[in-house]
Amino acid sequence: MSRWTALRTAWIARRNRVFANPRFQYWAARLPLIRLIARSRADAAFDLLAGFAYSQVLRAYVEGGLFEILKDGPLDAATIASRMDLSEDAALTLLRAGRALMLSEEAGPDRWMLGEQGAVFAANAGVQAMIRHHRLLYADLADPIALLRRDRKEPTGLSRFWTYAGALHGATERGAQTTEYSELMATSQHFVADEVLASVGFRDVRRLLDVGGGHGAFLTAIGSAWPHLQLGLFDLPEVVETGGAVLGEAVGANRISVHPGNFFKDSIPEGYDMVSLIRILHDHDDEPAQALLANIRASLAPGARLLIAEPMARIPGAEPMGEAFFGLYLWAMGSGRPRSPEDIIAMLAKAGFASARPVATAQPVNASVIIARA
């Protein structure tokens, strides 16, 4: 153990003993400055305790159609209860719970409208699709220790849904669930596209290939913002068959090339000066993820670039999203893990890329970006 590690270990142990001491907690709660810090820590601790209840309030607003109902507000609780097929007391319980989370708001006595957060959720179909989807994660997490003890090859609610990932490894169950995967990705993909557009310029890019691009949602956003780009879509045959048509209708068929294939088994199409990998790498374990990066590197001419955009671990200000949320989500999915920018840059170097750098994004909770050069 290094001297630095020993000192840090001793400091953490001492800090934890102090924080756990009831006398220190009593003292901290009464000093003006320390009291503010202590209260903030106490609020954060309660949020950890109550977080599941908060998420279920949000789920009830989405699945009960309450966001849509409140768009017609102000409405009284009786009207809302009737439209939700709830008792008035039950509707008021939900409205008040949402009021505490800024999902709903009273404009006057018994006059309910959307709250600040509620207005954001109500306007975003992609977020609502993800909230509905998370019922699978909540079910898998009902017994978290059992989930962590299971063999990762054992099916879960999430792994059954994400048959798309299985299809890439040779599974035969595709069809409707692959379509559902692509539709879910398309409705939420604009979050990542917005972060990329705000932080990366494409002026000097001529041809952009999106690997694992689904129905072309990312390429549609980038291609619409940068009309000079020629766009390539690479994905499974049944995915690009639909994706190519959707993308062509959005940006013009003369601007796109469709490449059916499996990015683990087939060569990545050549001739592109930038390749994008959007929310793909973290879905796969280290060995296949490393093989994918090597496959992409082999397709790139010197100087061409790879753009990676996805939620990453250990990003300052977004740490819980990286390892607390996506860590367990991907464990339940049965494949992949969240990686820090340092992890990914090391993998890129091993794959033969000459350089790689992180690019700051405004909302890393949606995505962080790394650009590598061949």
C-alpha positions as CSV (number, residue, x, y, z in Angstrom):
1,M,0.0,0.0,0.0
2,S,1.4,3.4,-1.0
3,R,1.9,6.1,1.6
4,W,-0.8,8.2,-0.1
5,T,-3.3,5.3,0.0
6,A,-2.5,4.7,3.6
7,L,-3.0,8.4,4.5
8,R,-6.3,8.5,2.6
9,T,-7.6,5.3,4.2
10,A,-6.8,6.6,7.6
11,W,-8.5,10.0,6.9
12,I,-11.7,8.3,5.5
13,A,-11.9,6.0,8.5
14,R,-11.5,9.0,10.9
15,R,-14.1,11.1,9.0
16,N,-16.6,8.3,9.1
17,R,-16.2,7.8,12.8
18,V,-16.7,11.5,13.4
19,F,-19.8,11.7,11.2
20,A,-21.4,8.6,12.8
21,N,-21.0,10.0,16.3
22,P,-24.3,11.2,17.7
23,R,-22.6,14.0,19.7
24,F,-21.0,15.4,16.5
25,Q,-24.4,15.3,14.8
26,Y,-26.0,17.2,17.7
27,W,-23.3,19.8,17.6
28,A,-23.3,20.2,13.8
29,A,-27.1,20.8,13.8
30,R,-26.7,23.9,16.0
31,L,-23.8,25.8,14.5
32,P,-25.0,28.2,11.8
33,L,-22.7,27.4,8.9
34,I,-22.2,23.7,9.8
35,R,-26.0,23.5,10.2
36,L,-26.5,24.3,6.5
37,I,-24.1,21.6,5.5
38,A,-25.6,19.1,7.9
39,R,-29.1,19.9,6.7
40,S,-28.0,19.4,3.1
41,R,-26.4,16.1,3.9
42,A,-29.6,15.0,5.8
43,D,-31.8,16.0,2.9
44,A,-29.5,14.0,0.5
45,A,-29.7,11.0,2.9
46,F,-33.5,11.1,3.0
47,D,-33.6,11.3,-0.8
48,L,-31.6,8.1,-0.9
49,L,-34.2,6.5,1.5
50,A,-37.2,7.8,-0.4
51,G,-36.0,7.8,-4.0
52,F,-38.0,4.8,-5.0
53,A,-41.2,6.4,-3.8
54,Y,-40.4,9.5,-5.8
55,S,-39.9,7.5,-8.9
56,Q,-43.2,5.7,-8.4
57,V,-45.0,9.1,-8.1
58,L,-43.5,10.1,-11.4
59,R,-44.5,6.7,-12.9
60,A,-48.1,7.2,-11.7
61,Y,-48.2,10.6,-13.4
62,V,-47.0,9.0,-16.7
63,E,-49.0,5.8,-16.7
64,G,-52.1,7.4,-15.2
65,G,-52.1,10.1,-17.9
66,L,-52.0,12.8,-15.3
67,F,-49.5,15.0,-17.3
68,E,-52.0,15.1,-20.2
69,I,-54.9,15.8,-17.9
70,L,-53.1,18.6,-16.2
71,K,-52.4,20.3,-19.6
72,D,-56.1,21.2,-19.5
73,G,-55.8,22.8,-16.1
74,P,-56.6,24.4,-13.9
75,L,-58.9,21.5,-12.9
76,D,-60.4,20.5,-9.5
77,A,-59.5,17.2,-7.9
78,A,-62.9,15.7,-8.5
79,T,-62.6,16.2,-12.3
80,I,-59.0,14.8,-12.2
81,A,-60.2,11.8,-10.1
82,S,-63.0,11.1,-12.6
83,R,-60.6,11.2,-15.6
84,M,-58.1,8.9,-13.9
85,D,-60.7,6.5,-12.5
86,L,-59.6,7.2,-8.9
87,S,-61.4,8.2,-5.8
88,E,-61.1,11.9,-5.0
89,D,-58.9,11.1,-1.9
90,A,-56.6,9.0,-4.0
91,A,-56.3,11.7,-6.7
92,L,-55.5,14.3,-4.0
93,T,-52.8,12.1,-2.5
94,L,-51.1,11.8,-5.9
95,L,-51.5,15.5,-6.7
96,R,-50.0,16.5,-3.3
97,A,-47.1,14.0,-3.7
98,G,-46.5,15.5,-7.2
99,R,-46.7,19.0,-5.8
100,A,-43.8,18.2,-3.5
101,L,-41.8,17.1,-6.5
102,M,-42.8,20.1,-8.7
103,L,-44.8,17.8,-11.0
104,S,-48.1,19.6,-10.1
105,E,-49.0,22.9,-8.6
106,E,-52.1,24.6,-7.1
107,A,-53.0,27.9,-8.8
108,G,-55.7,28.4,-6.2
109,P,-57.8,26.4,-3.8
110,D,-58.4,23.1,-5.5
111,R,-57.2,24.4,-8.9
112,W,-54.5,22.0,-10.1
113,M,-52.1,22.6,-13.0
114,L,-48.7,21.3,-14.2
115,G,-45.7,22.2,-12.0
116,E,-42.4,23.3,-13.3
117,Q,-41.0,19.8,-13.6
118,G,-44.3,18.5,-14.7
119,A,-44.4,20.9,-17.7
120,V,-40.9,19.6,-18.8
121,F,-42.0,15.9,-18.5
122,A,-45.4,16.6,-20.2
123,A,-43.7,18.1,-23.2
124,N,-41.2,15.3,-23.7
125,A,-42.4,12.0,-25.1
126,G,-38.9,10.5,-25.0
127,V,-38.6,11.0,-21.2
128,Q,-42.1,9.5,-20.7
129,A,-41.1,6.5,-22.8
130,M,-38.1,5.9,-20.6
131,I,-40.2,6.3,-17.4
132,R,-42.6,3.6,-18.7
133,H,-39.7,1.4,-19.7
134,H,-38.2,1.6,-16.2
135,R,-40.9,-0.5,-14.7
136,L,-38.7,-3.5,-15.9
137,L,-35.8,-2.2,-13.9
138,Y,-37.9,-1.6,-10.8
139,A,-39.1,-5.2,-11.0
140,D,-35.6,-6.5,-11.4
141,L,-34.4,-4.4,-8.4
142,A,-37.2,-5.6,-6.1
143,D,-34.5,-7.9,-4.5
144,P,-31.2,-6.2,-5.3
145,I,-29.0,-8.7,-3.5
146,A,-30.6,-11.6,-5.5
147,L,-30.1,-9.6,-8.7
148,L,-26.4,-9.2,-7.9
149,R,-25.9,-12.9,-6.9
150,R,-27.5,-14.2,-10.1
151,D,-25.4,-15.4,-13.1
152,R,-25.5,-12.5,-15.6
153,K,-26.6,-14.9,-18.3
154,E,-29.8,-15.6,-16.3
155,P,-32.7,-13.7,-17.9
156,T,-34.3,-10.7,-16.2
157,G,-37.1,-8.4,-17.3
158,L,-34.6,-6.0,-18.8
159,S,-32.5,-8.7,-20.5
160,R,-35.6,-10.1,-22.1
161,F,-36.5,-6.7,-23.4
162,W,-33.1,-6.0,-24.8
163,T,-33.0,-8.9,-27.2
164,Y,-31.3,-6.6,-29.6
165,A,-28.1,-7.0,-27.7
166,G,-28.6,-10.8,-27.8
167,A,-29.2,-10.6,-31.5
168,L,-25.7,-9.1,-32.0
169,H,-24.2,-12.2,-30.3
170,G,-26.1,-14.7,-32.4
171,A,-29.5,-15.0,-30.7
172,T,-32.4,-15.8,-32.9
173,E,-35.2,-13.9,-31.1
174,R,-35.6,-10.6,-33.0
175,G,-38.6,-9.2,-34.8
176,A,-41.0,-7.2,-32.7
177,Q,-38.6,-6.7,-29.8
178,T,-35.9,-5.4,-32.1
179,T,-38.4,-2.9,-33.4
180,E,-39.4,-1.9,-29.9
181,Y,-35.7,-1.4,-29.0
182,S,-35.2,0.9,-32.0
183,E,-38.3,2.9,-31.3
184,L,-37.4,3.4,-27.7
185,M,-33.9,4.5,-28.7
186,A,-35.3,6.9,-31.3
187,T,-37.6,8.7,-28.8
188,S,-34.8,9.3,-26.4
189,Q,-31.8,9.8,-28.7
190,H,-32.3,13.5,-29.1
191,F,-30.9,14.0,-25.6
192,V,-27.5,12.7,-26.8
193,A,-27.8,14.4,-30.2
194,D,-28.4,17.8,-28.5
195,E,-25.3,17.4,-26.4
196,V,-23.2,16.4,-29.4
197,L,-24.5,19.3,-31.5
198,A,-23.7,21.8,-28.7
199,S,-20.2,20.6,-28.1
200,V,-18.9,19.2,-31.5
201,G,-18.5,20.9,-34.8
202,F,-18.9,19.0,-38.1
203,R,-17.8,21.7,-40.5
204,D,-14.7,19.8,-41.6
205,V,-16.5,16.4,-41.7
206,R,-17.6,15.2,-45.1
207,R,-18.9,11.7,-44.5
208,L,-20.3,10.5,-41.1
209,L,-21.1,6.8,-40.4
210,D,-23.2,5.9,-37.4
211,V,-22.4,2.4,-36.2
212,G,-25.4,0.7,-34.5
213,G,-27.5,3.7,-35.6
214,G,-30.9,2.0,-35.3
215,H,-33.6,4.0,-37.1
216,G,-31.3,6.9,-37.8
217,A,-32.5,9.3,-35.0
218,F,-28.9,10.5,-34.3
219,L,-28.1,10.9,-37.9
220,T,-31.3,12.8,-38.6
221,A,-30.5,15.3,-35.9
222,I,-26.9,15.8,-37.0
223,G,-27.7,15.7,-40.7
224,S,-30.5,18.3,-40.3
225,A,-28.1,20.7,-38.5
226,W,-25.2,20.1,-41.0
227,P,-26.8,19.7,-44.4
228,H,-23.4,19.3,-46.2
229,L,-22.8,15.9,-44.5
230,Q,-23.1,12.6,-46.4
231,L,-24.5,10.0,-43.9
232,G,-24.0,6.3,-43.5
233,L,-26.1,4.0,-41.3
234,F,-24.7,0.6,-40.2
235,D,-26.8,-1.8,-38.2
236,L,-28.5,-5.2,-38.4
237,P,-30.3,-5.9,-41.7
238,E,-33.9,-5.7,-40.3
239,V,-33.0,-2.5,-38.5
240,V,-31.5,-0.6,-41.4
241,E,-34.2,-1.7,-43.7
242,T,-36.6,0.6,-41.8
243,G,-34.0,3.0,-40.6
244,G,-32.8,3.8,-44.1
245,A,-36.2,4.7,-45.2
246,V,-36.9,6.9,-42.2
247,L,-33.5,8.6,-42.5
248,G,-33.9,9.1,-46.2
249,E,-37.3,10.7,-45.8
250,A,-35.9,13.1,-43.1
251,V,-32.8,14.3,-44.8
252,G,-33.0,13.2,-48.4
253,A,-32.2,9.8,-49.9
254,N,-29.4,11.2,-52.0
255,R,-27.5,12.0,-48.8
256,I,-27.5,8.5,-47.2
257,S,-25.9,5.1,-47.6
258,V,-27.2,2.1,-45.8
259,H,-24.9,-0.7,-44.6
260,P,-26.5,-3.9,-43.2
261,G,-24.3,-5.9,-41.0
262,N,-23.2,-7.0,-37.5
263,F,-20.5,-4.8,-36.0
264,F,-18.9,-7.7,-34.1
265,K,-18.7,-10.1,-37.1
266,D,-18.6,-7.8,-40.2
267,S,-16.1,-5.2,-41.3
268,I,-17.0,-1.6,-40.7
269,P,-17.6,0.2,-44.0
270,E,-14.6,2.3,-45.1
271,G,-14.3,5.7,-46.7
272,Y,-15.8,7.8,-43.8
273,D,-13.8,10.5,-42.1
274,M,-15.9,10.3,-38.9
275,V,-17.6,7.3,-37.3
276,S,-20.0,7.8,-34.4
277,L,-20.7,5.3,-31.6
278,I,-23.8,6.6,-29.7
279,R,-24.8,4.8,-26.5
280,I,-23.3,1.6,-27.8
281,L,-20.0,1.0,-25.9
282,H,-21.5,0.9,-22.4
283,D,-24.0,-1.8,-23.4
284,H,-21.2,-4.4,-23.9
285,D,-18.7,-6.1,-21.7
286,D,-15.0,-5.3,-21.9
287,E,-13.9,-8.0,-24.4
288,P,-16.6,-7.3,-27.1
289,A,-16.4,-3.6,-26.5
290,Q,-12.6,-3.7,-27.1
291,A,-13.1,-5.8,-30.2
292,L,-15.7,-3.3,-31.5
293,L,-13.2,-0.4,-31.1
294,A,-10.5,-2.4,-32.9
295,N,-13.0,-3.2,-35.7
296,I,-13.8,0.5,-36.2
297,R,-10.1,1.4,-36.0
298,A,-9.3,-1.0,-38.8
299,S,-11.8,0.8,-41.1
300,L,-10.5,4.3,-40.6
301,A,-7.8,6.0,-42.7
302,P,-5.1,7.9,-40.7
303,G,-6.5,11.2,-39.4
304,A,-10.2,10.0,-39.4
305,R,-12.0,10.3,-36.2
306,L,-14.3,8.3,-33.9
307,L,-16.9,10.1,-31.8
308,I,-18.2,8.3,-28.7
309,A,-21.2,9.7,-26.9
310,E,-22.9,8.1,-24.0
311,P,-23.4,8.5,-20.2
312,M,-20.1,7.9,-18.5
313,A,-18.9,7.0,-15.0
314,R,-17.1,9.3,-12.6
315,I,-18.1,12.6,-14.3
316,P,-18.0,15.5,-11.8
317,G,-21.5,16.5,-11.0
318,A,-23.1,13.4,-12.5
319,E,-21.5,10.6,-10.5
320,P,-24.8,9.0,-9.3
321,M,-26.1,8.7,-12.9
322,G,-22.9,6.9,-14.0
323,E,-22.3,4.1,-11.5
324,A,-25.4,4.1,-9.2
325,F,-28.0,4.2,-12.0
326,F,-26.3,2.8,-15.1
327,G,-24.2,0.4,-13.0
328,L,-27.2,-1.5,-11.7
329,Y,-29.2,-0.9,-15.0
330,L,-26.5,-2.6,-17.1
331,W,-26.1,-5.4,-14.5
332,A,-29.8,-6.1,-14.7
333,M,-29.5,-6.0,-18.5
334,G,-26.9,-8.7,-18.3
335,S,-24.3,-6.9,-20.5
336,G,-22.0,-3.9,-20.3
337,R,-20.9,-1.5,-17.6
338,P,-20.5,2.3,-17.3
339,R,-16.9,3.4,-18.0
340,S,-15.1,6.6,-17.1
341,P,-13.5,8.7,-19.8
342,E,-10.1,7.4,-18.6
343,D,-11.3,3.8,-19.0
344,I,-12.5,4.5,-22.6
345,I,-9.4,6.4,-23.6
346,A,-7.2,3.5,-22.4
347,M,-9.3,1.1,-24.5
348,L,-9.0,3.4,-27.5
349,A,-5.2,3.4,-27.2
350,K,-5.2,-0.4,-27.0
351,A,-7.3,-0.5,-30.1
352,G,-4.6,1.5,-32.0
353,F,-6.0,5.0,-32.0
354,A,-3.3,7.7,-32.1
355,S,-5.0,10.0,-29.7
356,A,-8.2,10.6,-27.8
357,R,-9.7,13.5,-25.8
358,P,-12.8,14.1,-23.7
359,V,-15.1,17.0,-24.9
360,A,-17.1,18.8,-22.2
361,T,-20.9,18.7,-22.5
362,A,-23.4,20.9,-20.8
363,Q,-25.5,18.1,-19.5
364,P,-23.3,15.0,-18.8
365,V,-26.3,13.3,-17.2
366,N,-27.5,12.9,-20.8
367,A,-24.1,12.1,-22.4
368,S,-20.4,12.8,-22.3
369,V,-18.3,12.8,-25.4
370,I,-14.9,11.5,-26.4
371,I,-13.2,12.1,-29.8
372,A,-10.4,9.7,-30.9
373,R,-8.2,10.1,-34.0
374,A,-6.8,7.2,-36.0
